[in-house]
Amino acid sequence: MSTGSQGPQLEVLEQYGRSGSVEWCYRVEGEGVQRQRLDQDLRPGPRPETGLLRLFKSVFLPQGFPHSVSEDYVQYQVWDTAQAFCSSLSGTLATQASLRGVGVGDQKATVAAATTTWLLRDGTGMLGRILFAWKKGTKLDSEAKKWRLFADFLNDVALFMEILAPFFPTFFLWIVCTAGVFKSIVGVAGGATRAALTVHQARRDNMADISAKDGSQETLVNLAGLLVSLLLIPLVTDNPPLTLLLFSLFTVLHLVANFKAVRSVVMETFNEERLQVVWTNFVQTGKILTPREANAVEPLLNWCSGTVPVRLGVKLQELRLSAEHFQRLTQAVQQRRFLIAVRDGCVFVVLLIGASVTDELQSMCQCLSLRNLMTQRHTYDQWQLLEQSRQQLDKHFPSFLKSLENTQWETHRNLLDADEWRLDFKSKHN
C-alpha cells in the first residue's frame, strides 16, 4: 500500500505510561510498516529513561507508576525503606543476643533446652497473635497510621528485651517469651495496617501489584541489611557496650523514619481523629480543611487517649435505659436514623436499619460536639448536652456536608469503626 500523492503520510507515535515521553514512531513505507526510535531531541515531554532505570522501575515499582499510586507513595516508601533497613540491623543484634542466650557457643548448653526455649517463645507468640487480632482487629482499618507506629515501637521494645535477656539468665525464658508475644502483635498489626495503606495507595485497583512490589522493595532492603550485618557481627561479638550503642542508634533512626513515613500518608477517608479535626475547625471557622492539612495535624501517638470514647453501632442494651429515658431518646427517631446516649463517661450511638454512610457521619459529628461539651465541664446534665450538640449539628452539618462535595474527601465510605447492630422501630396497636 502506498500513500504517494493520495494524501499525507500517516505517522503513529507510541509512548509508555499515560504521560510518558514518546519513544517510537510508526509509518508506512512501501509495502510495510517501519518502526523507528525517535531521537532524543525530537521527543516531547520529559527526558526519556535509560534502559537500566526502566528495568529498576519495572522490578520494584507498580506498573503505571507514578499515576497508578497515590501522590504520597514515593515519600512514604523512602521513609519506609529507611526504617526497614534500621530494623534489619537491630534485628541482627537481637538475634545474636538470643542465640547466645540459648547457649550457642556454650559447651554446657543442650540442644533440648535450646529447642524448648524456642518452642515456648513461638507458642506464646501464637497465643498473643490470636488475642490481639480478636481485641483490636477492627481498629486496624480505622486507625491504620496509629497502629502502624505502635507496631514499630513495640518491635523495638521486643528487640531490646532480646538483647538484654542474656544478662538475666534466671529470667531468660520469661523475657524471650514476652518478646515473642510482642513480636507476634507486631506481625498482626504491621501486616494488617500495611494492607490498609495499600488500599489507600492503589488508584487503579492494583492492590496486589503494589503489595508484591512492596515485598520486593523490602527484600532488597533486607538484603542490604544482611550485607551490612556481616560487617557488624565481628565488631559486636562479645562487646555488649557497642551492641547497646549501635542498637540505640538504629532504634532512634527507626522510630524517626517510621514517624516520617506515617505522617507523610494523606488519607482522604474520614476516621474519628480526622473527622474530629475537620469538624471542629469547620464549626469554629466555617472552612473545610483539605486532606493534607487534616492529616498533618491528626494525632498519631494517643494510643491510650484520655478523651471520651465514642462507640458507634452498639446494641440498645448497652444504654441500659429506663422507660422514661427510652421514651425521651426515641422521640428523635422521626428525624434521624440514630440514637445517642451518654453512660459512664462514654458516648453510645445506636444506628437504625437503613442508616447510610451520611447518617454515620452525621451521628459521629454530633458525638464529637457532645464530647467537646463534656470535656469543658466537670459536671453536666446528659439531656442538656444532647440538646446543645443537636442544635450545633442542625446549624452546621448541612453546610458541612455540602462543602465536602467540593473537596478531595471521600463521602461514600468512611473508617468510623461502626459495629453491625441496627435497630428497627415498629408500632404496636392494641
Phi, psi and omega in degrees: 000133181232134180277324175046231181265009183284345180168176181294148179289136183275129174239138178240123180259141184234137177226163176251126183092162185286338179224028179282172179280152179289131185251319189232151176234132178246135177212155179276126176227114183067236182261003184231178178249122181262140178247127185225131175284133181286146174293151183303320183290339183267350185278125175285166175087195185291165180299134183295155181273148175286163180298323181293318179294319179296322178296317179299316180295321181291332181278319191247353181238150181298150178299138181084004178303138007265002187279347181267003181230169179289162184295335183271006187299311185296312182299318179296315184294326178297310179291325179294324176295318179297316181291325179294323178295314179296320179296324179297317180292318177297321179297325177297316178297319180292321180296318178299318180295320180295318179296320177293325181291326180276359172112008177296124183092355179255118184292338181279342182286149180248153178296322181298317181295317179295319180295318179299317178300315181295318181294319179295321178297315180293322181294314178295326177296321178297317178296318179298323179296316181294314183295319181294317179297326179291317186277326189237006185304318183288341180280343186288338174279310186286333182235050187299316183293318181297314182285336173297315176296317180301317181299317181289324176296315180294327177297319178293323177297317180297318179295321178297320178296321180293326178290323181281337187307317181298339179280352179232072186301329180295324183254015186303313183298316181296321182293313183290329176292319176296318177298325177296321176297315179300318181293325178293322176296320177300318180298316180292307183295317180294315180293317182292317181290328176296322177296319179296321178291328177295321176301319179293319185285332184286121182246001177225036184053041184245042182297320181295318180296315179297318180296318180295316180290329174296321176297322178295318178298317181295321178296318178297318179295317179296326176295317177296320177297324178296317180296318178293324180297325178298331176279331183281323188305312179299333182282324186265349180298127182058031178224074183303319180300318179292324178300312180293324180294312180294321179297319179298318180296312181295325181293317179298313179297322180297314182291320179296315180296322178296316180296318178297320181296312182292321180293334181284345181286131180245097180274135180261004181254139182283129159248185186297317183293315181292322177294323177302314181296312185289316182294314180298318179295322180293318179298322184278324187241343183079011181243147179266126173287143176287162177305321180295319180293318181290319179295331181292335181245006178297128179294130183243346186250009181270062181293331177240063186295141178267009180285164179294121181288148177240128179241120188254134176078036182274170174287149177300330180300332181299335184280340180049059187274143168278172180299320181294314180295324179298317179296318182292320180292317186287350177294336182276355185294333182296335184254334186226164180257032179203159175237141180235136178215159179242131177212132177054041177072018180233144179261126181247140178235122174258123180264144179268158176301133181092001178297129183267179176298323177296321177297319177297317179296318180295315180296321180292323177298319177295321179297321179293320175296319179297318180295320178298320178293322181292322182287342180276350185228142177281323176235148184204157174261122186304314186289327177293316180292323177298320180292318179295318179293326177294318178297320178295321178295313180298328183284320191251333190295318179303314179289328177297313180295321179293322180293329180295334183296336183260017181238182179273000180292138177275128180246356180272353174207163179211172178236050184271004173059048179280136174285176191264000182288137178224148186247145178232127179261130177227132179280137178250123182257133179278000000 
